[in-house]
Amino acid sequence: MLGSFRKFSSSIFAKIFLFLVAIPFVFWGMGDLFSGGNKNTIVSIGKEKVSSEKFVAFVNRYTPSGQKVNDSHIEKMLGNFIGEKLILKEAENLNIKVSEDSLAKIIKGQKNFQKNNKFSRTEYEKFLLENNLSAVLFEAEVLNQERKKQLLDFISGGIIPPKFLINTNFDKINQKRKIRSLDLNIIFDKKFNFTDDQIKSYYDENKDLYKENFKSIKYKKLNPTNLIGNENINDLFFKKLDEIDDFIIEGKNLNFIIESYNLKPAISEIINESGIIKNTNKKSLLPDEIFKKIFNIDANDSTSLLESNDEYLIIEVISSEILQTELNAKIKKKITAKLINENKRKFISELIAKINNKNFNEIDFKKFAAKEDLTVKEILINNKNDDTNLKKSLIDQIYKYPKNNIIVATGLDMKESYLIYIDEIENTSIDDNSENYKTYYDISKVKMITDIYNTYDSYLKYKYNININYQALETIKNYFK
């Protein structure tokens, strides 16, 4: 059955919690093996044993719709889950409380519950109804979030960054740099050209890379109109979705569900992983994020209820087939791009190795330019945000290195690559009366607070005895597969 939290993981419910307080969880590393074997307990924190059921509910609640729940995600969520428990324990130990009046003010202050700038009980009740929530559950969540916020404010309150730190952070962003650059792409364009024979040879040796997986599917979109005869999303609509989900778990197929709810016939398509319909250039009308979900459906679960942007679909996978793609113009273009990138990567790696091994200095820089017939371009970068001549991602790389350093600045896609010599660095400082002073004051304060949180995280690690039940964790991982 679909859990109520799972249904609304990407809804306004999740967004309101992010709006209420944007605070970091304490991430927790995996500790010693849990000594017991009770699979109903996922973790013990001191004397408290926390149930696996609560952790599963936490994963469902805070996992964005469409995100694959794999082992890595579950482990990360367990870190968040334990962190939240620790923060609430600390809040309790420090006697941090929120009065009913304060809780009411927090809820009434949310714009989502206001109409004409005033709190609307109707909007509030509508929100609870649409998200299948009780006021007790929602208000308990808001209460916990506020207690966590107050705890973190308590830990980091009164922080005043010193002037030297403000100047340091200002200088990191606003210092001027004079550089000399060589455009490596000019070399790539000259060196890396491939004949049809080379492309065909690569294709013949790597045919398995150029196969396409197609799936024959049937699908039916579900909405309030075709499911309950009403345009409004309400509790009855979600009750029907739960019924359908139960049918799917029981092994019922799409035709059974269509007949049971008197729905119009399903749509049939054969698509690849990009959603392109077989033997056409047309794309399926399904949402893009659904294609990946379809190709992740387990062979034993041919029928699935999927969600995308508050739209629900029943997808039934009929069959799968893998077809060899011919060496057409599209594949030739892909192979050419791959060969070029491989050679670029090798060229850049060899150049970086020389630089790192101190076998490439300023004299070598000049010789390299002459040998490759490259024009040396002198550039003045006014600050870290000055992308007049180079992209911001390349500027960020340049600002990581000191004066007289030679670096290769390149994008992840290697469409732009430059050999850079850092000639001069002009340091800057900010005046107390500057209109931007508060901005850098706040940046410095945030960095100091982050350091304090990290220190507090280490303190909690030694304060509480935390044991993870890895047997229960493995069971939960298998549950989500």
C-alpha positions in Angstrom: 0.0 0.0 0.0 1.2 3.5 -0.7 2.1 5.2 2.6 0.5 8.7 3.1 4.0 10.3 3.5 5.2 8.6 0.3 2.4 10.1 -1.7 3.3 13.6 -0.7 7.1 13.6 -0.6 7.3 16.2 -3.4 4.1 18.0 -2.5 3.4 21.3 -0.7 3.8 19.3 2.6 7.5 18.9 2.0 7.9 22.4 0.6 6.4 24.0 3.7 8.8 22.2 6.0 11.7 23.4 4.0 10.2 26.9 4.2 9.7 26.7 7.9 13.3 26.0 8.7 16.2 25.3 6.4 18.6 23.7 8.9 21.2 21.0 8.3 20.9 17.5 9.7 23.8 16.1 11.6 25.2 13.4 9.3 26.3 10.3 11.2 28.9 7.8 10.1 28.2 4.1 10.5 29.3 2.7 13.8 29.9 -0.7 15.3 27.8 -3.7 14.4 24.6 -3.8 16.5 25.0 -6.6 19.0 21.4 -7.8 19.0 19.5 -9.4 16.1 16.0 -7.8 16.6 15.0 -6.6 13.1 12.3 -4.4 14.6 15.1 -2.0 15.9 17.2 -0.1 13.4 19.3 1.8 15.9 19.8 2.3 19.6 20.8 5.7 20.9 21.8 5.3 24.5 19.0 3.4 26.2 16.4 4.3 23.5 15.7 1.7 20.8 14.3 3.2 17.6 12.0 1.0 15.5 12.7 0.1 11.8 9.1 1.2 11.0 9.9 4.8 12.1 13.0 4.8 9.8 11.1 3.5 6.8 8.5 6.2 7.4 11.3 8.8 7.5 12.7 7.5 4.2 9.3 7.7 2.5 8.6 11.1 3.8 11.8 12.8 2.9 12.7 11.0 -0.4 11.9 13.3 -3.4 9.5 11.8 -5.8 11.3 10.1 -8.7 14.6 9.5 -6.8 15.8 6.0 -6.8 15.9 4.5 -3.3 19.2 2.5 -3.5 21.5 1.3 -0.8 23.6 4.5 -0.8 20.5 6.7 -0.4 19.2 4.6 2.5 22.6 4.8 4.3 22.6 8.6 3.8 19.0 8.8 5.1 19.9 6.8 8.1 22.6 9.4 8.9 20.0 12.1 8.6 17.5 10.1 10.7 20.0 9.5 13.5 21.1 13.1 13.3 17.5 14.3 13.8 17.1 12.1 16.8 20.3 13.4 18.4 19.2 17.0 17.9 15.8 16.4 19.4 17.5 14.6 22.4 19.7 17.6 22.9 16.8 20.0 22.7 15.0 17.9 25.4 18.2 17.8 27.6 18.5 21.6 27.4 14.7 22.0 28.2 14.0 23.8 24.9 10.2 24.1 24.6 7.7 25.8 22.3 4.5 27.1 23.8 1.1 26.5 22.2 0.9 30.3 21.4 4.3 30.3 19.7 3.3 27.2 17.7 0.1 28.9 16.6 2.0 32.0 15.5 4.4 29.9 13.4 1.6 28.1 11.6 -0.5 31.2 11.1 2.5 33.1 9.7 2.9 30.7 6.8 1.9 32.3 3.5 0.5 29.0 2.3 -2.2 29.2 4.9 -3.1 32.8 4.3 -5.8 34.5 2.2 -5.7 38.3 1.7 -2.7 38.4 4.0 -4.6 36.8 6.9 -4.6 33.3 8.3 -7.4 31.2 6.7 -8.6 28.2 8.6 -10.2 27.0 5.4 -6.8 27.0 3.6 -5.2 25.2 6.5 -7.9 22.5 6.6 -7.7 22.2 2.8 -3.9 21.6 3.0 -4.4 18.9 5.7 -7.2 17.2 3.7 -5.2 17.3 0.4 -2.2 15.7 2.1 -4.1 13.2 4.1 -2.7 14.7 7.4 -4.2 15.2 10.8 -3.6 18.5 12.5 -2.0 16.7 15.4 0.6 15.1 13.2 1.4 18.2 11.2 1.7 20.4 14.3 3.9 17.9 16.0 6.3 18.1 13.0 6.3 21.9 13.1 7.0 21.7 16.8 10.0 19.5 16.3 11.4 21.6 13.5 11.1 24.8 15.7 12.8 23.0 18.6 15.7 22.0 16.3 15.9 25.6 15.0 16.1 27.0 18.6 18.8 24.4 19.5 21.0 25.4 16.6 20.4 29.1 17.3 21.4 28.4 20.9 24.7 26.7 19.8 25.7 29.4 17.3 24.2 32.5 19.0 26.4 35.5 19.5 28.9 34.7 16.8 30.8 37.9 15.6 33.4 37.3 12.9 36.7 39.2 13.3 37.7 41.9 10.7 40.6 39.8 9.3 38.2 37.0 8.5 35.8 39.3 6.7 38.7 40.8 4.7 40.0 37.3 3.9 36.6 36.2 2.5 36.3 39.5 0.6 39.7 39.1 -0.9 39.1 35.5 -2.0 36.2 36.7 -4.2 37.4 40.2 -5.2 41.2 40.0 -5.8 42.3 40.9 -9.3 44.4 38.4 -11.3 46.5 38.9 -14.5 46.9 35.7 -16.4 48.3 34.4 -19.7 46.2 31.8 -21.5 46.5 29.4 -24.4 43.4 27.9 -26.0 44.0 24.2 -26.1 41.0 23.6 -28.3 42.9 25.0 -31.3 45.3 22.1 -30.9 42.5 19.6 -30.5 40.9 20.8 -33.7 44.2 20.3 -35.6 45.2 17.0 -34.1 42.0 15.0 -33.6 40.4 14.1 -36.9 39.1 10.6 -37.6 38.5 8.8 -40.9 35.4 6.7 -41.7 37.6 3.6 -41.4 38.8 4.5 -37.9 35.2 5.1 -36.9 34.0 1.8 -38.3 36.8 -0.1 -36.7 35.8 1.4 -33.3 32.2 0.5 -33.9 33.1 -3.1 -34.9 35.2 -3.5 -31.7 32.5 -2.0 -29.4 29.2 -3.2 -30.9 27.8 -4.0 -27.5 27.9 -0.3 -26.7 25.6 0.5 -29.5 22.5 -1.6 -28.7 19.2 -0.2 -27.7 16.8 -1.6 -25.1 13.2 -1.3 -26.1 10.2 -2.1 -23.8 6.7 -2.8 -24.9 4.3 -1.1 -22.5 0.7 -0.3 -21.8 -0.2 2.6 -19.6 -3.2 4.5 -18.2 -3.1 7.9 -16.5 -5.1 8.3 -13.3 -6.7 11.5 -12.2 -9.7 12.5 -10.1 -11.9 12.9 -13.2 -11.5 9.4 -14.5 -11.2 7.7 -11.1 -13.9 9.3 -9.0 -15.8 11.6 -11.5 -14.6 14.7 -9.7 -12.0 17.3 -10.7 -10.8 17.9 -7.1 -8.1 15.8 -5.4 -9.6 14.6 -2.2 -9.4 11.7 0.3 -11.6 9.4 -1.9 -9.1 9.8 -4.8 -6.2 8.7 -2.6 -8.3 5.9 -1.2 -8.9 4.6 -4.7 -5.1 4.9 -5.4 -4.4 2.8 -2.3 -6.9 0.2 -3.6 -5.2 0.1 -7.0 -1.8 -0.2 -5.3 -3.1 -3.2 -3.3 -4.4 -4.8 -6.5 -1.0 -4.5 -8.1 0.7 -6.0 -5.1 -1.8 -8.9 -5.3 -0.6 -9.5 -8.9 -3.5 -8.0 -10.8 -2.7 -6.6 -14.2 -3.7 -3.3 -16.0 -6.7 -4.8 -17.8 -8.2 -6.0 -14.5 -7.8 -2.5 -13.0 -9.3 -0.8 -16.1 -12.3 -3.2 -16.0 -12.7 -2.8 -12.2 -12.9 1.0 -12.3 -14.6 1.3 -15.7 -11.7 3.2 -17.3 -11.0 3.9 -20.9 -8.6 1.5 -22.7 -4.8 1.8 -22.1 -2.3 3.2 -24.5 0.2 0.8 -26.0 3.8 1.8 -27.1 7.2 0.3 -27.7 9.8 2.8 -26.5 13.6 3.1 -25.8 15.1 4.6 -22.7 14.8 8.1 -24.1 11.1 7.6 -24.8 11.4 7.4 -28.6 8.8 5.1 -30.1 10.2 2.2 -32.1 10.5 2.7 -35.9 9.6 6.4 -35.6 11.2 9.7 -34.6 8.3 10.5 -32.3 8.6 10.7 -28.6 6.1 9.2 -26.2 3.8 11.8 -24.4 4.8 10.3 -21.0 6.8 12.7 -18.7 10.6 12.4 -19.2 11.2 11.2 -15.7 8.9 8.3 -16.2 11.1 6.7 -18.9 13.9 6.0 -16.4 11.4 4.5 -13.9 10.0 2.2 -16.6 13.4 0.8 -17.4 14.1 0.3 -13.7 10.9 -1.8 -13.1 11.9 -5.2 -11.8 11.1 -8.1 -14.2 9.0 -9.7 -11.4 6.9 -6.5 -11.0 5.6 -5.9 -14.5 2.7 -3.7 -13.4 3.5 -0.5 -11.3 1.8 2.6 -10.0 4.1 5.5 -10.7 3.9 9.2 -9.8 5.2 12.2 -11.7 4.5 15.9 -10.8 1.3 15.0 -8.9 0.2 12.8 -11.8 -0.3 9.1 -11.3 0.1 6.4 -14.0 -0.3 2.6 -14.1 2.5 1.2 -16.2 2.5 -2.4 -17.4 5.7 -3.8 -19.1 4.7 -6.5 -21.6 8.1 -7.4 -23.0 11.7 -6.2 -23.5 14.1 -6.6 -26.5 17.6 -5.4 -27.2 18.4 -4.4 -30.8 21.7 -3.7 -32.5 21.9 -0.1 -33.8 23.3 0.3 -37.3 26.3 2.5 -38.0 24.3 5.4 -39.2 25.1 9.2 -39.2 23.9 9.6 -35.6 26.1 6.8 -34.3 29.1 8.0 -36.3 28.7 11.4 -34.7 28.6 9.8 -31.2 31.7 7.7 -31.9 33.6 10.7 -33.3 32.8 12.7 -30.2 33.9 9.8 -27.9 37.2 9.4 -29.7 37.8 13.2 -29.6 37.1 13.3 -25.8 39.3 10.2 -25.2 42.2 11.9 -26.9 41.5 15.2 -25.2 41.5 13.5 -21.9 44.8 11.7 -22.6 46.5 15.0 -23.9 45.3 17.0 -20.8 46.3 14.3 -18.4 49.8 14.1 -19.7 50.1 17.9 -19.6 48.9 18.0 -16.0 51.3 15.2 -15.0 54.2 17.3 -16.3 53.0 20.4 -14.4 52.5 18.4 -11.2 55.9 16.8 -11.5 57.4 20.3 -11.9 58.5 19.5 -15.5 56.7 22.4 -17.0 57.6 26.0 -16.0 57.2 29.4 -17.5 59.9 28.8 -20.1 58.1 25.6 -21.2 54.9 27.6 -21.4 56.4 29.9 -23.9 58.0 27.1 -25.9 54.7 25.2 -25.9 52.9 28.3 -27.4 55.6 28.7 -30.1 55.7 25.0 -31.0 51.9 24.7 -31.3 51.6 28.1 -33.0 49.3 29.4 -30.3 48.6 33.1 -29.5 49.2 34.0 -25.9 46.3 36.0 -24.7 46.7 38.3 -21.7 43.6 38.6 -19.5 42.8 40.7 -16.5 40.2 39.1 -14.2 38.6 41.8 -12.0 37.1 39.4 -9.5 35.9 35.8 -9.1 32.6 36.6 -10.8 34.1 38.3 -13.8 33.2 36.0 -16.7 34.0 38.5 -19.4 36.6 36.4 -21.0 36.3 32.9 -19.4 33.4 30.9 -18.0 32.7 31.1 -14.3 33.7 27.4 -13.8 37.1 28.1 -15.3 37.6 31.3 -13.2 36.8 29.2 -10.1 39.7 26.9 -11.0 42.1 29.7 -11.6 41.3 31.3 -8.2 42.4 28.1 -6.4 46.1 28.6 -7.2 48.7 31.2 -6.1 50.9 33.4 -8.3 53.3 32.0 -10.8 51.4 28.7 -11.1 50.6 27.0 -14.3 47.3 25.1 -14.5 45.0 23.5 -17.0 41.5 25.0 -16.7 38.9 22.8 -18.3 35.2 22.1 -18.1 33.8 18.7 -17.3 32.7 18.3 -21.0 36.2 19.6 -22.1 34.5 21.8 -24.7 36.7 24.6 -23.4 40.3 23.9 -22.2 43.0 26.5 -21.5 46.6 26.4 -20.4 46.9 29.2 -17.8 49.9 31.0 -16.3 49.0 33.2 -13.3 51.2 36.3 -13.6 50.0 38.7 -10.9 47.5 38.8 -8.0 46.3 42.1 -6.6 44.8 41.6 -3.1 41.9 43.7 -1.9 40.2 44.6 1.4 36.8 46.0 2.3 36.0 49.2 4.2 33.7 49.0 7.3 31.5 51.6 5.7 31.1 49.8 2.3 27.6 49.0 1.2 28.7 45.4 0.7 30.3 45.0 4.2 27.3 43.3 5.7 27.2 40.7 2.9 30.8 39.6 3.6 30.1 39.9 7.4 27.3 37.4 6.9 29.4 35.1 4.7 32.1 35.0 7.4 29.5 34.4 10.1 28.0 31.5 8.2 31.4 29.9 7.8 32.2 30.2 11.5 28.8 28.7 12.4 29.4 25.8 10.0 32.7 25.1 11.8 30.8 25.2 15.2 28.2 22.8 13.9 30.9 20.4 12.8 32.6 20.6 16.2 29.2 20.0 17.9 28.7 17.0 15.6 31.9 15.5 16.9 30.8 16.3 20.5 27.6 14.4 20.0 29.5 11.4 18.6 31.2 10.9 22.0 28.2 11.9 24.1 25.8 9.2 23.0 26.3 5.5 22.6 25.0 4.7 19.1 24.7 1.2 17.7 23.2 0.4 14.3 21.5 -2.9 13.6 23.0 -3.9 10.3 20.7 -6.9 10.0 17.7 -4.6 10.1 19.4 -2.2 7.7 19.9 -5.0 5.2 16.2 -6.0 5.5 15.1 -2.4 4.8 17.4 -2.1 1.8 15.8 -5.3 0.4 12.4 -3.9 1.1 13.0 -0.9 -1.1 14.4 -3.0 -4.0 
